[in-house]
Protein backbone atom coordinates (compact mmCIF):
# COMPACT_ATOMS: atom_id res chain seq x y z
CA UNK A 1 0.00 0.00 0.00
CA UNK A 2 1.28 3.50 -0.89
CA UNK A 3 -0.75 5.48 1.60
CA UNK A 4 -3.94 5.02 3.61
CA UNK A 5 -6.56 7.41 4.95
CA UNK A 6 -9.27 6.97 7.56
CA UNK A 7 -12.24 8.98 8.82
CA UNK A 8 -13.63 8.64 12.35
CA UNK A 9 -15.94 10.50 14.70
CA UNK A 10 -14.17 13.29 16.56
CA UNK A 11 -15.49 12.72 20.08
CA UNK A 12 -14.97 9.89 22.59
CA UNK A 13 -15.52 6.69 20.64
CA UNK A 14 -14.21 3.15 20.65
CA UNK A 15 -14.42 3.20 16.85
CA UNK A 16 -12.14 6.24 16.71
CA UNK A 17 -9.66 4.61 19.10
CA UNK A 18 -9.68 1.53 16.87
CA UNK A 19 -9.04 3.77 13.86
CA UNK A 20 -5.91 5.15 15.53
CA UNK A 21 -4.68 1.67 16.46
CA UNK A 22 -5.09 0.51 12.86
CA UNK A 23 -3.29 3.60 11.55
CA UNK A 24 -0.40 3.15 13.98
CA UNK A 25 -0.03 -0.49 12.90
CA UNK A 26 0.04 0.62 9.26
CA UNK A 27 2.56 3.37 9.95
CA UNK A 28 4.78 0.87 11.76
CA UNK A 29 4.58 -1.44 8.75
CA UNK A 30 5.79 1.36 6.45
CA UNK A 31 2.54 2.69 4.98
CA UNK A 32 2.04 6.45 5.58
CA UNK A 33 -1.26 7.27 7.27
CA UNK A 34 -3.64 10.22 7.48
CA UNK A 35 -6.79 10.54 9.61
CA UNK A 36 -9.69 12.99 9.59
CA UNK A 37 -11.75 13.38 12.76
CA UNK A 38 -15.19 14.84 12.05
CA UNK A 39 -17.99 15.51 14.50
CA UNK A 40 -19.73 17.80 16.97
CA UNK A 41 -17.23 17.08 19.78
CA UNK A 42 -13.56 17.96 20.19
CA UNK A 43 -11.13 15.05 19.81
CA UNK A 44 -9.73 13.92 23.18
CA UNK A 45 -6.27 15.35 23.78
CA UNK A 46 -4.93 11.88 24.55
CA UNK A 47 -6.03 10.58 21.14
CA UNK A 48 -4.35 13.47 19.35
CA UNK A 49 -1.20 12.83 21.40
CA UNK A 50 -1.16 9.16 20.33
CA UNK A 51 -1.45 10.27 16.71
CA UNK A 52 1.36 12.83 17.02
CA UNK A 53 3.69 10.42 18.78
CA UNK A 54 3.05 7.83 16.07
CA UNK A 55 3.77 10.28 13.24
CA UNK A 56 0.22 10.26 11.86
CA UNK A 57 -1.14 13.12 9.76
CA UNK A 58 -4.34 14.44 11.36
CA UNK A 59 -7.06 16.84 10.25
CA UNK A 60 -10.02 17.88 12.42
CA UNK A 61 -13.33 19.13 11.00
CA UNK A 62 -16.22 20.54 12.99
CA UNK A 63 -19.71 19.24 12.33
CA UNK A 64 -22.95 20.87 13.36
CA UNK A 65 -25.98 18.90 14.50
CA UNK A 66 -28.27 18.07 11.59
CA UNK A 67 -27.53 18.84 7.95
CA UNK A 68 -24.21 20.64 7.84
CA UNK A 69 -23.25 21.62 4.31
CA UNK A 70 -20.19 23.58 5.42
CA UNK A 71 -18.84 20.72 7.53
CA UNK A 72 -19.40 18.24 4.72
CA UNK A 73 -17.66 20.56 2.26
CA UNK A 74 -14.53 20.74 4.43
CA UNK A 75 -14.31 16.96 4.73
CA UNK A 76 -15.02 16.50 1.01
CA UNK A 77 -12.26 18.94 0.03
CA UNK A 78 -9.82 17.17 2.35
CA UNK A 79 -10.61 13.83 0.73
CA UNK A 80 -10.43 15.22 -2.80
CA UNK A 81 -6.78 16.20 -2.46
CA UNK A 82 -5.65 12.85 -1.08
CA UNK A 83 -3.43 10.51 -3.07
CA UNK A 84 -4.19 7.26 -1.24
CA UNK A 85 -5.12 3.70 -2.11
CA UNK A 86 -8.15 3.61 0.16
CA UNK A 87 -10.18 5.56 2.69
CA UNK A 88 -11.49 3.50 5.61
CA UNK A 89 -14.63 5.09 7.04
CA UNK A 90 -15.51 4.46 10.70
CA UNK A 91 -18.29 7.08 10.79
CA UNK A 92 -21.15 6.27 8.36
CA UNK A 93 -22.27 9.90 7.95
CA UNK A 94 -18.96 10.56 6.19
CA UNK A 95 -20.08 8.41 3.26
CA UNK A 96 -22.63 11.06 2.36
CA UNK A 97 -20.11 13.88 2.73
CA UNK A 98 -17.70 12.26 0.27
CA UNK A 99 -20.19 12.07 -2.59
CA UNK A 100 -18.73 13.90 -5.60
CA UNK A 101 -15.30 14.33 -4.02
CA UNK A 102 -13.48 12.40 -6.73
CA UNK A 103 -15.03 13.65 -9.97
CA UNK A 104 -12.47 13.77 -12.76
CA UNK A 105 -9.72 12.08 -10.78
CA UNK A 106 -8.63 8.69 -9.52
CA UNK A 107 -11.01 7.48 -6.85
CA UNK A 108 -9.56 5.63 -3.86
CA UNK A 109 -11.38 2.56 -2.64
CA UNK A 110 -13.94 3.47 0.04
CA UNK A 111 -14.37 0.96 2.87
CA UNK A 112 -17.08 1.35 5.52
CA UNK A 113 -16.55 -0.34 8.88
CA UNK A 114 -19.82 -1.08 10.70
CA UNK A 115 -19.34 -0.28 14.40
CA UNK A 116 -22.91 0.42 15.55
CA UNK A 117 -24.48 -2.49 17.42
CA UNK A 118 -27.36 -3.89 15.37
CA UNK A 119 -29.50 -4.12 18.51
CA UNK A 120 -29.17 -0.34 18.97
CA UNK A 121 -29.70 0.77 15.36
CA UNK A 122 -32.62 3.01 14.44
CA UNK A 123 -34.18 3.46 11.02
CA UNK A 124 -31.62 5.99 9.78
CA UNK A 125 -28.76 3.69 10.85
CA UNK A 126 -30.23 0.83 8.81
CA UNK A 127 -30.65 3.19 5.86
CA UNK A 128 -26.93 3.99 6.00
CA UNK A 129 -26.14 0.27 6.23
CA UNK A 130 -28.05 -0.25 2.98
CA UNK A 131 -26.63 2.83 1.21
CA UNK A 132 -23.11 1.61 1.93
CA UNK A 133 -23.50 -1.02 -0.80
CA UNK A 134 -23.92 1.78 -3.36
CA UNK A 135 -21.58 4.41 -1.91
CA UNK A 136 -18.64 2.19 -0.91
CA UNK A 137 -16.47 -0.42 -2.57
CA UNK A 138 -16.43 -2.65 0.47
CA UNK A 139 -18.01 -3.09 3.90
CA UNK A 140 -16.28 -4.57 6.92
CA UNK A 141 -18.17 -6.28 9.73
CA UNK A 142 -16.52 -7.18 13.02
CA UNK A 143 -18.13 -10.61 13.51
CA UNK A 144 -19.79 -13.27 11.37
CA UNK A 145 -22.94 -13.05 13.47
CA UNK A 146 -23.15 -9.30 12.92
CA UNK A 147 -22.86 -9.74 9.15
CA UNK A 148 -25.52 -12.46 9.18
CA UNK A 149 -27.89 -10.15 11.08
CA UNK A 150 -27.35 -7.36 8.54
CA UNK A 151 -27.91 -9.79 5.66
CA UNK A 152 -31.22 -10.94 7.13
CA UNK A 153 -32.36 -7.37 7.77
CA UNK A 154 -31.42 -5.98 4.34
CA UNK A 155 -32.53 -9.02 2.35
CA UNK A 156 -31.95 -8.54 -1.42
CA UNK A 157 -30.15 -5.23 -0.81
CA UNK A 158 -27.28 -7.13 0.84
CA UNK A 159 -24.36 -7.99 -1.46
CA UNK A 160 -22.13 -10.53 0.26
CA UNK A 161 -19.37 -10.27 -2.37
CA UNK A 162 -18.60 -6.71 -1.20
CA UNK A 163 -18.22 -7.67 2.47
CA UNK A 164 -15.51 -9.02 4.74
CA UNK A 165 -15.42 -9.94 8.44
CA UNK A 166 -12.37 -8.48 10.21
CA UNK A 167 -12.08 -8.54 13.99
CA UNK A 168 -10.81 -5.54 15.92
CA UNK A 169 -7.26 -5.53 17.22
CA UNK A 170 -5.04 -4.01 19.90
CA UNK A 171 -1.36 -3.20 20.29
CA UNK A 172 -1.02 -6.06 22.76
CA UNK A 173 2.39 -4.95 24.01
CA UNK A 174 0.76 -1.94 25.68
CA UNK A 175 -1.29 -4.19 27.97
CA UNK A 176 1.39 -6.54 29.24
CA UNK A 177 1.97 -6.40 33.00
CA UNK A 178 3.82 -8.66 35.40
CA UNK A 179 1.20 -8.08 38.09
CA UNK A 180 -2.56 -7.57 37.97
CA UNK A 181 -4.80 -6.91 40.97
CA UNK A 182 -5.29 -4.46 43.78
CA UNK A 183 -2.29 -3.85 45.99
CA UNK A 184 -4.40 -3.98 49.17
CA UNK A 185 -5.77 -7.12 50.79
CA UNK A 186 -8.94 -5.45 52.05
CA UNK A 187 -10.51 -4.67 48.67
CA UNK A 188 -11.59 -6.63 45.60
CA UNK A 189 -11.81 -4.02 42.86
CA UNK A 190 -14.05 -4.56 39.84
CA UNK A 191 -13.58 -2.09 37.02
CA UNK A 192 -15.75 -1.04 34.11
CA UNK A 193 -14.81 1.37 31.33
CA UNK A 194 -16.79 3.07 28.61
CA UNK A 195 -18.94 6.04 27.75
CA UNK A 196 -21.71 6.73 30.25
CA UNK A 197 -24.71 6.33 27.97
CA UNK A 198 -27.83 4.14 28.32
CA UNK A 199 -26.48 1.16 26.36
CA UNK A 200 -23.61 0.86 28.86
CA UNK A 201 -25.62 -0.39 31.81
CA UNK A 202 -23.57 0.92 34.73
CA UNK A 203 -26.80 1.15 36.70
CA UNK A 204 -27.38 -2.61 36.93
CA UNK A 205 -23.77 -3.16 38.02
CA UNK A 206 -24.30 -0.74 40.92
CA UNK A 207 -27.57 -2.44 41.82
CA UNK A 208 -25.70 -5.74 41.96
CA UNK A 209 -23.11 -4.31 44.34
CA UNK A 210 -25.89 -2.93 46.54
CA UNK A 211 -27.35 -6.45 46.89
CA UNK A 212 -24.15 -7.74 48.46
CA UNK A 213 -23.56 -7.49 52.22
CA UNK A 214 -22.76 -4.00 53.46
CA UNK A 215 -19.48 -5.27 54.95
CA UNK A 216 -18.36 -6.73 51.61
CA UNK A 217 -14.88 -5.56 50.63
CA UNK A 218 -15.90 -5.42 46.95
CA UNK A 219 -15.55 -2.02 45.24
CA UNK A 220 -16.37 -0.63 41.81
CA UNK A 221 -14.29 1.75 39.71
CA UNK A 222 -15.77 3.37 36.60
CA UNK A 223 -13.42 4.80 33.97
CA UNK A 224 -15.29 7.02 31.55
CA UNK A 225 -17.61 9.96 31.25
CA UNK A 226 -20.75 10.94 29.42
CA UNK A 227 -24.22 12.46 29.69
CA UNK A 228 -25.35 9.99 32.37
CA UNK A 229 -22.50 10.53 34.82
CA UNK A 230 -24.33 12.87 37.21
CA UNK A 231 -27.35 10.54 37.25
CA UNK A 232 -25.14 7.53 38.00
CA UNK A 233 -23.29 9.36 40.79
CA UNK A 234 -26.63 10.26 42.37
CA UNK A 235 -27.82 6.67 42.08
CA UNK A 236 -24.70 5.37 43.84
CA UNK A 237 -25.53 7.63 46.78
CA UNK A 238 -29.21 6.61 46.74
CA UNK A 239 -28.24 2.92 46.82
CA UNK A 240 -26.02 3.57 49.85
CA UNK A 241 -22.84 2.51 48.06
CA UNK A 242 -21.37 5.94 47.35
CA UNK A 243 -18.26 5.09 49.37
CA UNK A 244 -17.74 1.85 47.41
CA UNK A 245 -18.03 3.30 43.87
CA UNK A 246 -15.30 5.50 42.44
CA UNK A 247 -15.89 7.59 39.31
CA UNK A 248 -12.52 8.11 37.64
CA UNK A 249 -13.68 10.15 34.62
CA UNK A 250 -11.97 9.88 31.26
CA UNK A 251 -8.39 8.69 31.61
CA UNK A 252 -5.60 9.04 29.04
CA UNK A 253 -5.11 5.73 27.25
CA UNK A 254 -1.92 4.71 29.05
CA UNK A 255 -3.33 5.82 32.41
CA UNK A 256 -6.41 3.68 31.79
CA UNK A 257 -4.23 0.64 31.09
CA UNK A 258 -2.21 1.26 34.25
CA UNK A 259 -5.42 1.61 36.25
CA UNK A 260 -6.72 -1.66 34.84
CA UNK A 261 -3.61 -3.39 36.18
CA UNK A 262 -4.80 -2.47 39.70
CA UNK A 263 -8.22 -4.10 39.21
CA UNK A 264 -9.02 -7.65 40.27
CA UNK A 265 -11.70 -8.22 37.63
CA UNK A 266 -13.49 -6.46 34.80
CA UNK A 267 -17.26 -6.21 34.38
CA UNK A 268 -19.09 -4.90 31.33
CA UNK A 269 -22.80 -4.55 31.98
CA UNK A 270 -24.14 -3.70 28.53
CA UNK A 271 -27.31 -3.96 26.48
CA UNK A 272 -25.46 -4.63 23.22
CA UNK A 273 -22.13 -4.25 21.46
CA UNK A 274 -20.63 -4.82 18.03
CA UNK A 275 -17.30 -6.17 19.24
CA UNK A 276 -16.31 -4.75 22.60
CA UNK A 277 -12.94 -3.04 22.74
CA UNK A 278 -13.33 -2.83 26.52
CA UNK A 279 -13.54 -6.63 26.81
CA UNK A 280 -10.57 -7.01 24.47
CA UNK A 281 -8.51 -4.60 26.58
CA UNK A 282 -9.48 -6.38 29.80
CA UNK A 283 -8.51 -9.77 28.37
CA UNK A 284 -5.23 -8.38 27.05
CA UNK A 285 -4.54 -6.96 30.53
CA UNK A 286 -4.99 -10.39 32.12
CA UNK A 287 -8.25 -9.63 33.92
CA UNK A 288 -11.07 -12.14 34.44
CA UNK A 289 -14.18 -10.81 32.69
CA UNK A 290 -17.87 -10.73 33.59
CA UNK A 291 -20.40 -9.45 31.09
CA UNK A 292 -23.98 -9.74 29.90
CA UNK A 293 -25.45 -12.17 27.38
CA UNK A 294 -25.84 -9.32 24.92
CA UNK A 295 -25.27 -9.21 21.16
CA UNK A 296 -21.58 -8.71 20.43
CA UNK A 297 -20.53 -10.16 23.79
CA UNK A 298 -21.67 -13.76 23.35
CA UNK A 299 -19.32 -14.04 20.36
CA UNK A 300 -16.36 -12.98 22.51
CA UNK A 301 -16.93 -14.78 25.82
CA UNK A 302 -17.56 -18.50 26.24
CA UNK A 303 -19.36 -18.74 29.57
CA UNK A 304 -17.24 -20.48 32.18
CA UNK A 305 -14.23 -20.66 29.85
CA UNK A 306 -13.07 -17.15 28.87
CA UNK A 307 -15.39 -15.28 31.23
CA UNK A 308 -18.74 -15.34 32.99
CA UNK A 309 -22.04 -14.24 31.43
CA UNK A 310 -25.29 -13.13 33.05
CA UNK A 311 -28.65 -12.07 31.57
CA UNK A 312 -28.96 -8.43 30.54
CA UNK A 313 -30.33 -6.27 33.37
CA UNK A 314 -30.31 -9.08 35.95
CA UNK A 315 -28.79 -7.43 39.03
CA UNK A 316 -29.41 -10.43 41.30
CA UNK A 317 -27.61 -12.87 39.02
CA UNK A 318 -24.81 -10.38 38.47
CA UNK A 319 -24.36 -10.00 42.24
CA UNK A 320 -24.08 -13.78 42.59
CA UNK A 321 -21.43 -14.01 39.88
CA UNK A 322 -19.45 -11.09 41.31
CA UNK A 323 -19.34 -12.80 44.68
CA UNK A 324 -18.43 -16.12 43.07
CA UNK A 325 -15.44 -14.59 41.32
CA UNK A 326 -14.36 -12.77 44.47
CA UNK A 327 -14.54 -15.97 46.55
CA UNK A 328 -12.78 -18.25 44.05
CA UNK A 329 -9.29 -17.02 43.10
CA UNK A 330 -8.59 -20.22 41.16
CA UNK A 331 -11.63 -19.56 38.96
CA UNK A 332 -10.55 -15.94 38.48
CA UNK A 333 -7.03 -17.06 37.51
CA UNK A 334 -8.32 -19.67 35.05
CA UNK A 335 -10.68 -17.24 33.34
CA UNK A 336 -7.98 -14.57 33.14
CA UNK A 337 -5.49 -16.99 31.56
CA UNK A 338 -8.02 -18.17 28.97
CA UNK A 339 -9.00 -14.60 28.12
CA UNK A 340 -5.38 -13.54 27.73
CA UNK A 341 -4.70 -16.50 25.44
CA UNK A 342 -7.69 -15.51 23.31
CA UNK A 343 -6.47 -11.92 23.09
CA UNK A 344 -3.01 -13.00 21.97
CA UNK A 345 -4.35 -15.40 19.35
CA UNK A 346 -7.07 -13.18 17.85
CA UNK A 347 -6.86 -9.53 18.85
CA UNK A 348 -3.46 -8.24 17.68
CA UNK A 349 -3.31 -4.97 15.73
CA UNK A 350 -0.84 -6.47 13.25
CA UNK A 351 -3.29 -9.28 12.42
CA UNK A 352 -5.99 -6.64 11.97
CA UNK A 353 -3.76 -4.56 9.68
CA UNK A 354 -2.90 -7.56 7.49
CA UNK A 355 -6.58 -8.48 7.18
CA UNK A 356 -7.56 -4.96 6.11
CA UNK A 357 -4.70 -4.60 3.65
CA UNK A 358 -5.32 -8.01 2.08
CA UNK A 359 -8.99 -7.09 1.64
CA UNK A 360 -8.17 -3.71 0.10
CA UNK A 361 -5.54 -5.24 -2.22
CA UNK A 362 -8.26 -7.48 -3.65
CA UNK A 363 -10.45 -4.45 -4.30
CA UNK A 364 -7.83 -2.33 -6.08
N, C-alpha and C positions, 0 to 999 in steps of 0.2 A: 504494500500500500504506500502511495506517495504522501498523502496527508488525509487526515480525518477531521470531521467537524461533528459537533453534537449540540443539541438544544435541550435545555431543561428549565423547569420552573425555578424562579429566582429565590423564593422563600424556603423555609425549612421543609425538607422533603427527602424521604428515603430514595426516591427515584433520582433526585439531583445528586445525592451523595454517591449513588451507584454510577452515575454518569462520570463523576470525577474519578472514581476508582478505575473505571474502564479506560478513561483517557490517560491516566498515569501509567497503566499497564502498557498501553500503546506507545506512549512516549518512551518508556523504558526499553521497549522492543525496537525503537528506532524510527517510529512513524510520528512525524510532527502532528500536534493536536491543537484544535481551537474549539472553544466552548462559548455559546451564547446563553446567558441566563435572562429569562424574560418573565415578567410577572408583576403583580401588584405589591409585592413585598421586597425588601432589600435583602440581597444575599447575605447569609451569615458571614461574619468576618473570618471565622475559622475555615469555612469552605474556600473563601478567596485566598487565604493564607496557604492552604494545601495546594491550590492551583499554582500560586506564585512560586512556592518552593519546588514544585515539580516541573517548572518551566513551561506551563501551559499558557497559551494565548487565551485571553478572556475578554468578552464584551458583555455589557449589562444594558438591558433595554427595559424601560418602564412600561407598564401596561395598566391601563385604566379598566375599571370594572365595566363589563358590557362590551359593546362594539367599540373598538378603539382603532380607528383608521390610522392615526399617527403612529401608534405603537407598532402596528403591523407593518407599516411602511419602513420604519427603522430596521426591523428584523429582516424584512424582505431585501432591503438594500445591502445589509450585511451579508446575507446569503448569496446575493447576485455577484459579489466580487470575489467569492471564494474560488480557489482552484484546488478542489479536493475530490477524492474518489467517491465519498459518500457522506451524507449527513444523517446521523442517528438522532431520531426525535423522541425524547422522553416526555414531552408535553403535547398532547394531541392537538390543542388549539393552534400550535405552530404550523400544523399542516395547512390550515386555511390561510395563514399569513404568507406562506411561501408560494402560493399560487401566482403564476406569471413571473416569478423571479428569474427564470432562466430562458426567457424568450430570446432566440437568436444566438444562443451560446450553448456550449456543452453542459448538459444537465448531470449533476452528480446523482448517484443512486440515493433515494430517500427511503429510510428504514424507520418505521414506527415501532416503538417498544411499548407494549400494553402493560401498564403498572397498576391501573385502577382495579380493585377487587370487583369481580363480576357481581358479587352479592350486594355491593354498594352502588352499582351503576344506576343512573336515572336515564330517562329517555334520550336526553341529548348526548350522554356518554355512549349509548348504544348506536346512535346515529353516527358519531365519529368513528366508532369501531367499524361500521359498514363503509363509510366514506374512505377509510384508509386503503381499501382494496382498489380504489380508483385514483387516489392522490399519491400513493406510495408504491415503490417497487417491491417492497417486502415488509412483512409484519413479523415481529418477534413476540412470542409468548413465553412466560417464565416456567410453565409446567404443562405437561401433556393434558392434565385434567382441565386446566384453564382453557386451552385451545379447544378441547372437545366441547366445553360449555358454550364458547363463542360460536362454534360451528353449528350446534343445535339451535342456538338463538337466531342466528342470521340465515340459516337454511340455505337456499340457492344463491344468496349473495356471498357466501363464504367460498373462497378460492384457496384450497389447501396447498396448491403448488406455489403460492406466494409466501407461505408461512414457514417458520422454523421455531422450534422450542430451544431456548438457551437459558440455562439457569443463571441466576445472579452469582457474583463472586466477590471475594474479599482479598485484600493483601494480608494473607494469613500471618506473615511475620510480625505484623503490628500487634497481634493479639497473644503472642506467646509470652507466658509468665511461668516462673519456676514455682510460684505459690499462688493459690487462689483461696479466698475465704477471709472472714473477718479476723482481725488480729486479737480480738478480745474473746474470752471464753463465756461471757455472760450475754451474748447476743447472737442470734442466727438471723443474718440479714438477707432479705429477699429483695432483689432489685427488679425494676421494670423501667424500660425506656421507650420513648416515643412521644409524638405530638399529642397534646391533651385535647382530643376531639371525641365525639360520641362513639365512633367505631372502636377506639381504644378504651376498653371498659375498665378503667382504673377503679371505678365505683364498686364493682363486684369484688375486686381484690381487697378493697378496704373492708367491705362487709364481711368477707371471709375472715380477715384478721380479727374483727370485732367479735366473731363467734367463738374464738379461742379464749381460754382462761385469761383473766386479767393479769395474772402473774406470769404469763408466758414470756419467754425472753426473745420471741420472734419480733422482728422489726421490718418495716418496709422503707425502701428508698426509691423515689421516683425521679428519673432524669429526663427532663423535657419541659416543654411549656406549651401554651396554647390558650384558646378562648375559654376553656373549661377550668383553668387552674384555680381561680378564686372559688368557684363552686365546689371543687374537690377539696380544697383546703378547709372550707366551711363544713363539708360533710365529715371530714376526719375529726373535727372538733365535736360535731353533733353525735358521732358514734362513740365518743369517749376514748379515741385512740390517737389524739393529736400529738401526744408525746412519743408515740411509737411509729409515726409516719414522717419521713423527712422529704421535703420537696427541694430538689437540688437545682431546678431550673435547667436551662440549656447549658450543656458543658461543651467546651472545645473537644474535637474528636479524640485527641490523645488523652485528655483529662477524663473523658467518658470511659475509655478503655482502662485506664488506671483505676478508676472508681469501680469498674466491674470486677477487677481483680480482688477487691475487698469484700465482694458479696459471697454468700454461701450458696445461693441458688438464684435462678432467674425465672420470673413468671411473666407471661404475656397473656393477660386477659383481653381478648379481642373478639369482635363480632364477625370479622372476616379480613383476610389478607389476600394478596396475590402470591408473593413469596417473601416471607418476612425477613428483612435484613436484621432486625433485632434478634431473632432466634439464631440466625447464622452467626452473628457477632458473639452471642452468648455461648454457643457451641464452640466456636473458635477460641474463646477465652477459657474453656475448660469448666464451664458451669453446668450443673444439672438443670434441665429445663422443665417447667410446667406451663402448659398452655391449654387453650380451649379447643374443642372439636369443631373448629370453624373452617370454612373453605380457605385453602392456602396454607393451613397449618397441618391438616391431616396428611398432606403429601410430604411434609418435612419430618414429622415426629411419628415414630412407631411406638404406640403406647406400651410402656413397660420395658422398652428396649433402648430408645434414644431419648426418652423423656416420658412425662406423664400427662395424660389428657383428661379433661373434665368437660361436661356439657357447658355450652355457652350460657352465661348468666346464673349458674348454679353456685351460689356462695357457700352453701352447706357442704357440697361435695368438694369444692375448692379448699375449704378450711380443713377437711379431712386429709386431703392429699398434701397440703402444706405441712401439717403435723406429722404425717407419715415420713416425709422427706427429712424433716428436722430430727425425727427420732431414729432414723436408720442411716447412719453414715455410710454403711457398705452399699446400700441402694443408691445413695447420692453419688458415691464414687463410681459405681458401675455405669450409671446413666451419663455422668460427665465424660467418662472415657469413651463410651459409644458415640456420644454427640461429637466429641473432638475428632474421632476417627472419621465420622461422616463429613465433617467440615473439611478435613484435609484431603479426602478423596473426591469431593464434589465441588466445594465452594471456593476454589482458588481463582484469583483475578486473572492469572495467566491462562488458565483453562478457558475462562470466559472470553478473554481477548481472542484466543485462537478460534473459538467457535464463531464469534462475530465476524472475524476477518475471513474465515473459510466461507461463510455464508455470503458475504459481500463479494468475494472473488467470483463466486458462481453467478452473481447477478450482473457483474460488469461485462 
